[in-house]
């Protein structure tokens, strides 16, 4: 009985440590992999000529780049 609970306790500790390590690794990786990528693409789209924001034409409903000359086709 005592040894059984000891094994369970050990397994629980191992699982908790393992999960904690996994979470710690993930929390460490996410800001490193995701955030610089997002800010970099944001900067790129802002600096480049790629259309960043789309605007819906109130007349024909066509989406076009904001500030871009748009002609409605009847
Ligand atoms: Zn239009």
PDB file of the backbone (N, CA, C, O) and the ligand in Angstrom, with CONECT records:
HET     ZN  A 101       1
ATOM      1  N   UNK A   1       0.834  -1.197   0.000  1.00  0.00           N
ATOM      2  CA  UNK A   1       0.000   0.000   0.000  1.00  0.00           C
ATOM      3  C   UNK A   1       0.873   1.252   0.000  1.00  0.00           C
ATOM      4  O   UNK A   1       0.648   2.177  -0.781  1.00  0.00           O
ATOM      5  N   UNK A   2       1.848   1.271   0.864  1.00  0.00           N
ATOM      6  CA  UNK A   2       2.721   2.438   0.997  1.00  0.00           C
ATOM      7  C   UNK A   2       3.573   2.625  -0.253  1.00  0.00           C
ATOM      8  O   UNK A   2       3.746   3.742  -0.741  1.00  0.00           O
ATOM      9  N   UNK A   3       4.102   1.512  -0.763  1.00  0.00           N
ATOM     10  CA  UNK A   3       4.966   1.606  -1.943  1.00  0.00           C
ATOM     11  C   UNK A   3       4.138   2.003  -3.172  1.00  0.00           C
ATOM     12  O   UNK A   3       4.622   2.710  -4.056  1.00  0.00           O
ATOM     13  N   UNK A   4       2.892   1.540  -3.213  1.00  0.00           N
ATOM     14  CA  UNK A   4       2.011   1.865  -4.343  1.00  0.00           C
ATOM     15  C   UNK A   4       1.747   3.369  -4.399  1.00  0.00           C
ATOM     16  O   UNK A   4       1.815   3.984  -5.463  1.00  0.00           O
ATOM     17  N   UNK A   5       1.448   3.946  -3.243  1.00  0.00           N
ATOM     18  CA  UNK A   5       1.183   5.380  -3.207  1.00  0.00           C
ATOM     19  C   UNK A   5       2.464   6.160  -3.513  1.00  0.00           C
ATOM     20  O   UNK A   5       2.433   7.262  -4.061  1.00  0.00           O
ATOM     21  N   UNK A   6       3.574   5.554  -3.144  1.00  0.00           N
ATOM     22  CA  UNK A   6       4.858   6.201  -3.412  1.00  0.00           C
ATOM     23  C   UNK A   6       5.118   6.246  -4.922  1.00  0.00           C
ATOM     24  O   UNK A   6       5.614   7.238  -5.456  1.00  0.00           O
ATOM     25  N   UNK A   7       4.769   5.141  -5.591  1.00  0.00           N
ATOM     26  CA  UNK A   7       4.965   5.082  -7.047  1.00  0.00           C
ATOM     27  C   UNK A   7       4.059   6.097  -7.729  1.00  0.00           C
ATOM     28  O   UNK A   7       4.475   6.810  -8.643  1.00  0.00           O
ATOM     29  N   UNK A   8       2.809   6.150  -7.266  1.00  0.00           N
ATOM     30  CA  UNK A   8       1.845   7.108  -7.836  1.00  0.00           C
ATOM     31  C   UNK A   8       2.357   8.518  -7.634  1.00  0.00           C
ATOM     32  O   UNK A   8       2.306   9.340  -8.550  1.00  0.00           O
ATOM     33  N   UNK A   9       2.842   8.798  -6.457  1.00  0.00           N
ATOM     34  CA  UNK A   9       3.346  10.137  -6.145  1.00  0.00           C
ATOM     35  C   UNK A   9       4.535  10.479  -7.036  1.00  0.00           C
ATOM     36  O   UNK A   9       4.656  11.599  -7.533  1.00  0.00           O
ATOM     37  N   UNK A  10       5.406   9.496  -7.229  1.00  0.00           N
ATOM     38  CA  UNK A  10       6.583   9.725  -8.079  1.00  0.00           C
ATOM     39  C   UNK A  10       6.153  10.000  -9.518  1.00  0.00           C
ATOM     40  O   UNK A  10       6.668  10.907 -10.172  1.00  0.00           O
ATOM     41  N   UNK A  11       5.188   9.191 -10.006  1.00  0.00           N
ATOM     42  CA  UNK A  11       4.697   9.376 -11.373  1.00  0.00           C
ATOM     43  C   UNK A  11       4.061  10.744 -11.512  1.00  0.00           C
ATOM     44  O   UNK A  11       4.238  11.415 -12.529  1.00  0.00           O
ATOM     45  N   UNK A  12       3.325  11.158 -10.500  1.00  0.00           N
ATOM     46  CA  UNK A  12       2.669  12.453 -10.532  1.00  0.00           C
ATOM     47  C   UNK A  12       3.707  13.571 -10.600  1.00  0.00           C
ATOM     48  O   UNK A  12       3.567  14.524 -11.366  1.00  0.00           O
ATOM     49  N   UNK A  13       4.740  13.434  -9.789  1.00  0.00           N
ATOM     50  CA  UNK A  13       5.802  14.460  -9.783  1.00  0.00           C
ATOM     51  C   UNK A  13       6.459  14.524 -11.148  1.00  0.00           C
ATOM     52  O   UNK A  13       6.728  15.606 -11.671  1.00  0.00           O
ATOM     53  N   UNK A  14       6.720  13.338 -11.730  1.00  0.00           N
ATOM     54  CA  UNK A  14       7.368  13.292 -13.040  1.00  0.00           C
ATOM     55  C   UNK A  14       6.490  13.975 -14.078  1.00  0.00           C
ATOM     56  O   UNK A  14       6.973  14.762 -14.892  1.00  0.00           O
ATOM     57  N   UNK A  15       5.188  13.668 -14.042  1.00  0.00           N
ATOM     58  CA  UNK A  15       4.251  14.261 -15.017  1.00  0.00           C
ATOM     59  C   UNK A  15       4.195  15.772 -14.838  1.00  0.00           C
ATOM     60  O   UNK A  15       4.229  16.525 -15.811  1.00  0.00           O
ATOM     61  N   UNK A  16       4.109  16.207 -13.577  1.00  0.00           N
ATOM     62  CA  UNK A  16       4.013  17.652 -13.315  1.00  0.00           C
ATOM     63  C   UNK A  16       5.273  18.353 -13.804  1.00  0.00           C
ATOM     64  O   UNK A  16       5.203  19.410 -14.431  1.00  0.00           O
ATOM     65  N   UNK A  17       6.420  17.759 -13.511  1.00  0.00           N
ATOM     66  CA  UNK A  17       7.690  18.367 -13.928  1.00  0.00           C
ATOM     67  C   UNK A  17       7.779  18.383 -15.451  1.00  0.00           C
ATOM     68  O   UNK A  17       8.207  19.369 -16.051  1.00  0.00           O
ATOM     69  N   UNK A  18       7.365  17.268 -16.068  1.00  0.00           N
ATOM     70  CA  UNK A  18       7.425  17.144 -17.527  1.00  0.00           C
ATOM     71  C   UNK A  18       6.516  18.183 -18.184  1.00  0.00           C
ATOM     72  O   UNK A  18       6.915  18.876 -19.121  1.00  0.00           O
ATOM     73  N   UNK A  19       5.273  18.276 -17.669  1.00  0.00           N
ATOM     74  CA  UNK A  19       4.330  19.244 -18.227  1.00  0.00           C
ATOM     75  C   UNK A  19       4.819  20.665 -17.997  1.00  0.00           C
ATOM     76  O   UNK A  19       4.709  21.531 -18.865  1.00  0.00           O
ATOM     77  N   UNK A  20       5.360  20.880 -16.804  1.00  0.00           N
ATOM     78  CA  UNK A  20       5.874  22.209 -16.488  1.00  0.00           C
ATOM     79  C   UNK A  20       7.018  22.582 -17.408  1.00  0.00           C
ATOM     80  O   UNK A  20       7.117  23.722 -17.861  1.00  0.00           O
ATOM     81  N   UNK A  21       7.882  21.615 -17.681  1.00  0.00           N
ATOM     82  CA  UNK A  21       9.017  21.862 -18.565  1.00  0.00           C
ATOM     83  C   UNK A  21       8.535  22.142 -19.988  1.00  0.00           C
ATOM     84  O   UNK A  21       9.070  23.000 -20.689  1.00  0.00           O
ATOM     85  N   UNK A  22       7.499  21.384 -20.395  1.00  0.00           N
ATOM     86  CA  UNK A  22       6.938  21.567 -21.734  1.00  0.00           C
ATOM     87  C   UNK A  22       6.339  22.965 -21.871  1.00  0.00           C
ATOM     88  O   UNK A  22       6.540  23.657 -22.869  1.00  0.00           O
ATOM     89  N   UNK A  23       5.596  23.358 -20.830  1.00  0.00           N
ATOM     90  CA  UNK A  23       4.955  24.682 -20.841  1.00  0.00           C
ATOM     91  C   UNK A  23       6.022  25.768 -20.850  1.00  0.00           C
ATOM     92  O   UNK A  23       5.912  26.774 -21.550  1.00  0.00           O
ATOM     93  N   UNK A  24       7.057  25.532 -20.050  1.00  0.00           N
ATOM     94  CA  UNK A  24       8.132  26.519 -19.948  1.00  0.00           C
ATOM     95  C   UNK A  24       8.835  26.663 -21.289  1.00  0.00           C
ATOM     96  O   UNK A  24       9.172  27.771 -21.708  1.00  0.00           O
ATOM     97  N   UNK A  25       9.053  25.547 -21.953  1.00  0.00           N
ATOM     98  CA  UNK A  25       9.704  25.566 -23.258  1.00  0.00           C
ATOM     99  C   UNK A  25       8.833  26.279 -24.290  1.00  0.00           C
ATOM    100  O   UNK A  25       9.326  27.048 -25.114  1.00  0.00           O
ATOM    101  N   UNK A  26       7.535  26.009 -24.228  1.00  0.00           N
ATOM    102  CA  UNK A  26       6.609  26.611 -25.191  1.00  0.00           C
ATOM    103  C   UNK A  26       6.523  28.125 -24.966  1.00  0.00           C
ATOM    104  O   UNK A  26       6.538  28.908 -25.916  1.00  0.00           O
ATOM    105  N   UNK A  27       6.432  28.521 -23.698  1.00  0.00           N
ATOM    106  CA  UNK A  27       6.337  29.949 -23.388  1.00  0.00           C
ATOM    107  C   UNK A  27       7.610  30.663 -23.814  1.00  0.00           C
ATOM    108  O   UNK A  27       7.597  31.841 -24.172  1.00  0.00           O
ATOM    109  N   UNK A  28       8.716  29.916 -23.766  1.00  0.00           N
ATOM    110  CA  UNK A  28       9.995  30.505 -24.145  1.00  0.00           C
ATOM    111  C   UNK A  28      10.093  30.612 -25.664  1.00  0.00           C
ATOM    112  O   UNK A  28      10.701  31.543 -26.191  1.00  0.00           O
ATOM    113  N   UNK A  29       9.485  29.643 -26.369  1.00  0.00           N
ATOM    114  CA  UNK A  29       9.613  29.592 -27.825  1.00  0.00           C
ATOM    115  C   UNK A  29       8.638  30.524 -28.533  1.00  0.00           C
ATOM    116  O   UNK A  29       8.986  31.133 -29.545  1.00  0.00           O
ATOM    117  N   UNK A  30       7.421  30.641 -28.009  1.00  0.00           N
ATOM    118  CA  UNK A  30       6.367  31.401 -28.708  1.00  0.00           C
ATOM    119  C   UNK A  30       6.761  32.858 -28.955  1.00  0.00           C
ATOM    120  O   UNK A  30       6.626  33.336 -30.081  1.00  0.00           O
ATOM    121  N   UNK A  31       7.244  33.579 -27.937  1.00  0.00           N
ATOM    122  CA  UNK A  31       7.599  34.970 -28.209  1.00  0.00           C
ATOM    123  C   UNK A  31       8.797  35.077 -29.142  1.00  0.00           C
ATOM    124  O   UNK A  31       8.965  36.069 -29.851  1.00  0.00           O
ATOM    125  N   UNK A  32       9.631  34.030 -29.129  1.00  0.00           N
ATOM    126  CA  UNK A  32      10.834  34.071 -29.951  1.00  0.00           C
ATOM    127  C   UNK A  32      10.490  33.794 -31.415  1.00  0.00           C
ATOM    128  O   UNK A  32      11.080  34.380 -32.323  1.00  0.00           O
ATOM    129  N   UNK A  33       9.529  32.897 -31.631  1.00  0.00           N
ATOM    130  CA  UNK A  33       9.202  32.510 -33.013  1.00  0.00           C
ATOM    131  C   UNK A  33       8.095  33.359 -33.613  1.00  0.00           C
ATOM    132  O   UNK A  33       8.125  33.672 -34.803  1.00  0.00           O
ATOM    133  N   UNK A  34       7.106  33.736 -32.785  1.00  0.00           N
ATOM    134  CA  UNK A  34       5.917  34.381 -33.343  1.00  0.00           C
ATOM    135  C   UNK A  34       6.040  35.890 -33.415  1.00  0.00           C
ATOM    136  O   UNK A  34       5.781  36.485 -34.460  1.00  0.00           O
ATOM    137  N   UNK A  35       6.425  36.502 -32.335  1.00  0.00           N
ATOM    138  CA  UNK A  35       6.385  37.967 -32.279  1.00  0.00           C
ATOM    139  C   UNK A  35       7.312  38.646 -33.284  1.00  0.00           C
ATOM    140  O   UNK A  35       6.873  39.568 -33.973  1.00  0.00           O
ATOM    141  N   UNK A  36       8.567  38.234 -33.397  1.00  0.00           N
ATOM    142  CA  UNK A  36       9.436  38.914 -34.370  1.00  0.00           C
ATOM    143  C   UNK A  36       8.939  38.714 -35.792  1.00  0.00           C
ATOM    144  O   UNK A  36       9.100  39.588 -36.644  1.00  0.00           O
ATOM    145  N   UNK A  37       8.323  37.536 -36.048  1.00  0.00           N
ATOM    146  CA  UNK A  37       7.806  37.232 -37.371  1.00  0.00           C
ATOM    147  C   UNK A  37       6.669  38.199 -37.711  1.00  0.00           C
ATOM    148  O   UNK A  37       6.602  38.735 -38.817  1.00  0.00           O
ATOM    149  N   UNK A  38       5.773  38.410 -36.732  1.00  0.00           N
ATOM    150  CA  UNK A  38       4.627  39.277 -36.958  1.00  0.00           C
ATOM    151  C   UNK A  38       5.071  40.713 -37.179  1.00  0.00           C
ATOM    152  O   UNK A  38       4.629  41.372 -38.121  1.00  0.00           O
ATOM    153  N   UNK A  39       5.943  41.192 -36.308  1.00  0.00           N
ATOM    154  CA  UNK A  39       6.377  42.588 -36.422  1.00  0.00           C
ATOM    155  C   UNK A  39       7.170  42.773 -37.706  1.00  0.00           C
ATOM    156  O   UNK A  39       7.128  43.836 -38.325  1.00  0.00           O
ATOM    157  N   UNK A  40       7.896  41.726 -38.102  1.00  0.00           N
ATOM    158  CA  UNK A  40       8.704  41.843 -39.307  1.00  0.00           C
ATOM    159  C   UNK A  40       7.795  41.943 -40.539  1.00  0.00           C
ATOM    160  O   UNK A  40       8.020  42.774 -41.419  1.00  0.00           O
ATOM    161  N   UNK A  41       6.756  41.077 -40.591  1.00  0.00           N
ATOM    162  CA  UNK A  41       5.858  41.096 -41.740  1.00  0.00           C
ATOM    163  C   UNK A  41       5.059  42.397 -41.751  1.00  0.00           C
ATOM    164  O   UNK A  41       4.728  42.932 -42.809  1.00  0.00           O
ATOM    165  N   UNK A  42       4.755  42.897 -40.543  1.00  0.00           N
ATOM    166  CA  UNK A  42       4.006  44.140 -40.455  1.00  0.00           C
ATOM    167  C   UNK A  42       4.850  45.281 -41.016  1.00  0.00           C
ATOM    168  O   UNK A  42       4.368  46.128 -41.769  1.00  0.00           O
ATOM    169  N   UNK A  43       6.116  45.278 -40.628  1.00  0.00           N
ATOM    170  CA  UNK A  43       7.011  46.327 -41.096  1.00  0.00           C
ATOM    171  C   UNK A  43       7.178  46.221 -42.606  1.00  0.00           C
ATOM    172  O   UNK A  43       7.226  47.226 -43.316  1.00  0.00           O
ATOM    173  N   UNK A  44       7.266  44.977 -43.081  1.00  0.00           N
ATOM    174  CA  UNK A  44       7.499  44.740 -44.501  1.00  0.00           C
ATOM    175  C   UNK A  44       6.314  45.268 -45.313  1.00  0.00           C
ATOM    176  O   UNK A  44       6.496  45.934 -46.332  1.00  0.00           O
ATOM    177  N   UNK A  45       5.103  44.961 -44.850  1.00  0.00           N
ATOM    178  CA  UNK A  45       3.924  45.378 -45.603  1.00  0.00           C
ATOM    179  C   UNK A  45       3.772  46.891 -45.546  1.00  0.00           C
ATOM    180  O   UNK A  45       3.263  47.511 -46.481  1.00  0.00           O
ATOM    181  N   UNK A  46       4.219  47.481 -44.438  1.00  0.00           N
ATOM    182  CA  UNK A  46       4.117  48.929 -44.305  1.00  0.00           C
ATOM    183  C   UNK A  46       5.124  49.617 -45.222  1.00  0.00           C
ATOM    184  O   UNK A  46       4.829  50.636 -45.847  1.00  0.00           O
ATOM    185  N   UNK A  47       6.322  49.031 -45.286  1.00  0.00           N
ATOM    186  CA  UNK A  47       7.377  49.664 -46.074  1.00  0.00           C
ATOM    187  C   UNK A  47       7.183  49.352 -47.555  1.00  0.00           C
ATOM    188  O   UNK A  47       7.435  50.202 -48.410  1.00  0.00           O
ATOM    189  N   UNK A  48       6.736  48.135 -47.858  1.00  0.00           N
ATOM    190  CA  UNK A  48       6.593  47.727 -49.248  1.00  0.00           C
ATOM    191  C   UNK A  48       5.359  48.316 -49.903  1.00  0.00           C
ATOM    192  O   UNK A  48       4.628  49.103 -49.301  1.00  0.00           O
ATOM    193  N   UNK A  49       5.142  47.919 -51.148  1.00  0.00           N
ATOM    194  CA  UNK A  49       4.000  48.447 -51.893  1.00  0.00           C
ATOM    195  C   UNK A  49       2.798  47.519 -51.788  1.00  0.00           C
ATOM    196  O   UNK A  49       1.743  47.789 -52.361  1.00  0.00           O
ATOM    197  N   UNK A  50       2.962  46.422 -51.050  1.00  0.00           N
ATOM    198  CA  UNK A  50       1.863  45.460 -50.929  1.00  0.00           C
ATOM    199  C   UNK A  50       0.679  46.117 -50.228  1.00  0.00           C
ATOM    200  O   UNK A  50       0.856  46.816 -49.230  1.00  0.00           O
ATOM    201  N   UNK A  51      -0.509  45.900 -50.739  1.00  0.00           N
ATOM    202  CA  UNK A  51      -1.691  46.504 -50.123  1.00  0.00           C
ATOM    203  C   UNK A  51      -1.915  45.972 -48.731  1.00  0.00           C
ATOM    204  O   UNK A  51      -2.055  44.764 -48.540  1.00  0.00           O
ATOM    205  N   UNK A  52      -1.950  46.844 -47.769  1.00  0.00           N
ATOM    206  CA  UNK A  52      -2.080  46.449 -46.370  1.00  0.00           C
ATOM    207  C   UNK A  52      -3.543  46.447 -45.956  1.00  0.00           C
ATOM    208  O   UNK A  52      -4.000  45.494 -45.324  1.00  0.00           O
ATOM    209  N   UNK A  53      -4.272  47.470 -46.293  1.00  0.00           N
ATOM    210  CA  UNK A  53      -5.662  47.575 -45.882  1.00  0.00           C
ATOM    211  C   UNK A  53      -6.548  47.632 -47.111  1.00  0.00           C
ATOM    212  O   UNK A  53      -6.302  48.378 -48.059  1.00  0.00           O
ATOM    213  N   UNK A  54      -7.595  46.809 -47.058  1.00  0.00           N
ATOM    214  CA  UNK A  54      -8.528  46.779 -48.172  1.00  0.00           C
ATOM    215  C   UNK A  54      -9.750  47.613 -47.811  1.00  0.00           C
ATOM    216  O   UNK A  54     -10.207  47.630 -46.668  1.00  0.00           O
ATOM    217  N   UNK A  55     -10.247  48.285 -48.797  1.00  0.00           N
ATOM    218  CA  UNK A  55     -11.417  49.136 -48.589  1.00  0.00           C
ATOM    219  C   UNK A  55     -12.529  48.670 -49.521  1.00  0.00           C
ATOM    220  O   UNK A  55     -12.294  48.396 -50.698  1.00  0.00           O
ATOM    221  N   UNK A  56     -13.722  48.586 -48.989  1.00  0.00           N
ATOM    222  CA  UNK A  56     -14.844  48.151 -49.813  1.00  0.00           C
ATOM    223  C   UNK A  56     -15.486  49.371 -50.467  1.00  0.00           C
ATOM    224  O   UNK A  56     -15.823  50.352 -49.804  1.00  0.00           O
ATOM    225  N   UNK A  57     -15.641  49.283 -51.760  1.00  0.00           N
ATOM    226  CA  UNK A  57     -16.260  50.382 -52.476  1.00  0.00           C
ATOM    227  C   UNK A  57     -17.753  50.428 -52.145  1.00  0.00           C
ATOM    228  O   UNK A  57     -18.451  49.423 -52.281  1.00  0.00           O
ATOM    229  N   UNK A  58     -18.242  51.587 -51.713  1.00  0.00           N
ATOM    230  CA  UNK A  58     -19.668  51.688 -51.355  1.00  0.00           C
ATOM    231  C   UNK A  58     -20.577  51.597 -52.574  1.00  0.00           C
ATOM    232  O   UNK A  58     -21.778  51.362 -52.442  1.00  0.00           O
ATOM    233  N   UNK A  59     -20.009  51.783 -53.751  1.00  0.00           N
ATOM    234  CA  UNK A  59     -20.845  51.784 -54.960  1.00  0.00           C
ATOM    235  C   UNK A  59     -21.011  50.383 -55.539  1.00  0.00           C
ATOM    236  O   UNK A  59     -22.128  49.931 -55.791  1.00  0.00           O
ATOM    237  N   UNK A  60     -19.871  49.693 -55.749  1.00  0.00           N
ATOM    238  CA  UNK A  60     -19.942  48.393 -56.413  1.00  0.00           C
ATOM    239  C   UNK A  60     -19.591  47.241 -55.483  1.00  0.00           C
ATOM    240  O   UNK A  60     -19.771  46.079 -55.847  1.00  0.00           O
ATOM    241  N   UNK A  61     -19.091  47.546 -54.285  1.00  0.00           N
ATOM    242  CA  UNK A  61     -18.812  46.497 -53.320  1.00  0.00           C
ATOM    243  C   UNK A  61     -17.520  45.754 -53.569  1.00  0.00           C
ATOM    244  O   UNK A  61     -17.267  44.723 -52.945  1.00  0.00           O
ATOM    245  N   UNK A  62     -16.697  46.263 -54.473  1.00  0.00           N
ATOM    246  CA  UNK A  62     -15.430  45.612 -54.779  1.00  0.00           C
ATOM    247  C   UNK A  62     -14.376  46.065 -53.773  1.00  0.00           C
ATOM    248  O   UNK A  62     -14.291  47.241 -53.419  1.00  0.00           O
ATOM    249  N   UNK A  63     -13.575  45.100 -53.324  1.00  0.00           N
ATOM    250  CA  UNK A  63     -12.511  45.443 -52.391  1.00  0.00           C
ATOM    251  C   UNK A  63     -11.290  45.928 -53.157  1.00  0.00           C
ATOM    252  O   UNK A  63     -10.842  45.289 -54.108  1.00  0.00           O
ATOM    253  N   UNK A  64     -10.773  47.039 -52.740  1.00  0.00           N
ATOM    254  CA  UNK A  64      -9.579  47.579 -53.385  1.00  0.00           C
ATOM    255  C   UNK A  64      -8.665  48.151 -52.320  1.00  0.00           C
ATOM    256  O   UNK A  64      -9.092  48.444 -51.203  1.00  0.00           O
ATOM    257  N   UNK A  65      -7.386  48.306 -52.688  1.00  0.00           N
ATOM    258  CA  UNK A  65      -6.409  48.809 -51.738  1.00  0.00           C
ATOM    259  C   UNK A  65      -6.771  50.238 -51.345  1.00  0.00           C
ATOM    260  O   UNK A  65      -7.198  51.055 -52.161  1.00  0.00           O
ATOM    261  N   UNK A  66      -6.575  50.498 -50.033  1.00  0.00           N
ATOM    262  CA  UNK A  66      -6.904  51.827 -49.540  1.00  0.00           C
ATOM    263  C   UNK A  66      -5.999  52.859 -50.208  1.00  0.00           C
ATOM    264  O   UNK A  66      -4.781  52.685 -50.253  1.00  0.00           O
ATOM    265  N   UNK A  67      -6.587  53.916 -50.719  1.00  0.00           N
ATOM    266  CA  UNK A  67      -5.812  54.976 -51.355  1.00  0.00           C
ATOM    267  C   UNK A  67      -5.515  54.685 -52.801  1.00  0.00           C
ATOM    268  O   UNK A  67      -4.979  55.536 -53.510  1.00  0.00           O
ATOM    269  N   UNK A  68      -5.862  53.462 -53.262  1.00  0.00           N
ATOM    270  CA  UNK A  68      -5.584  53.089 -54.631  1.00  0.00           C
ATOM    271  C   UNK A  68      -6.725  53.541 -55.530  1.00  0.00           C
ATOM    272  O   UNK A  68      -7.896  53.428 -55.168  1.00  0.00           O
ATOM    273  N   UNK A  69      -6.375  54.053 -56.705  1.00  0.00           N
ATOM    274  CA  UNK A  69      -7.406  54.534 -57.617  1.00  0.00           C
ATOM    275  C   UNK A  69      -8.316  53.383 -57.996  1.00  0.00           C
ATOM    276  O   UNK A  69      -7.855  52.339 -58.458  1.00  0.00           O
ATOM    277  N   UNK A  70      -9.592  53.577 -57.801  1.00  0.00           N
ATOM    278  CA  UNK A  70     -10.559  52.518 -58.115  1.00  0.00           C
ATOM    279  C   UNK A  70     -11.619  53.075 -59.059  1.00  0.00           C
ATOM    280  O   UNK A  70     -12.130  54.182 -58.887  1.00  0.00           O
ATOM    281  N   UNK A  71     -11.920  52.275 -60.042  1.00  0.00           N
ATOM    282  CA  UNK A  71     -12.924  52.677 -61.020  1.00  0.00           C
ATOM    283  C   UNK A  71     -14.088  51.693 -60.964  1.00  0.00           C
ATOM    284  O   UNK A  71     -13.880  50.483 -61.060  1.00  0.00           O
ATOM    285  N   UNK A  72     -15.274  52.184 -60.814  1.00  0.00           N
ATOM    286  CA  UNK A  72     -16.435  51.305 -60.766  1.00  0.00           C
ATOM    287  C   UNK A  72     -16.828  50.894 -62.175  1.00  0.00           C
ATOM    288  O   UNK A  72     -16.936  51.718 -63.084  1.00  0.00           O
ATOM    289  N   UNK A  73     -17.037  49.593 -62.326  1.00  0.00           N
ATOM    290  CA  UNK A  73     -17.496  49.111 -63.629  1.00  0.00           C
ATOM    291  C   UNK A  73     -18.984  48.827 -63.530  1.00  0.00           C
ATOM    292  O   UNK A  73     -19.434  47.971 -62.768  1.00  0.00           O
ATOM    293  N   UNK A  74     -19.722  49.567 -64.321  1.00  0.00           N
ATOM    294  CA  UNK A  74     -21.174  49.419 -64.289  1.00  0.00           C
ATOM    295  C   UNK A  74     -21.587  48.186 -65.015  1.00  0.00           C
ATOM    296  O   UNK A  74     -22.779  47.888 -65.098  1.00  0.00           O
TER     297      UNK A  74
HETATM  298 ZN    ZN A 101     -16.540  50.743 -57.042  1.00  0.00          ZN
END
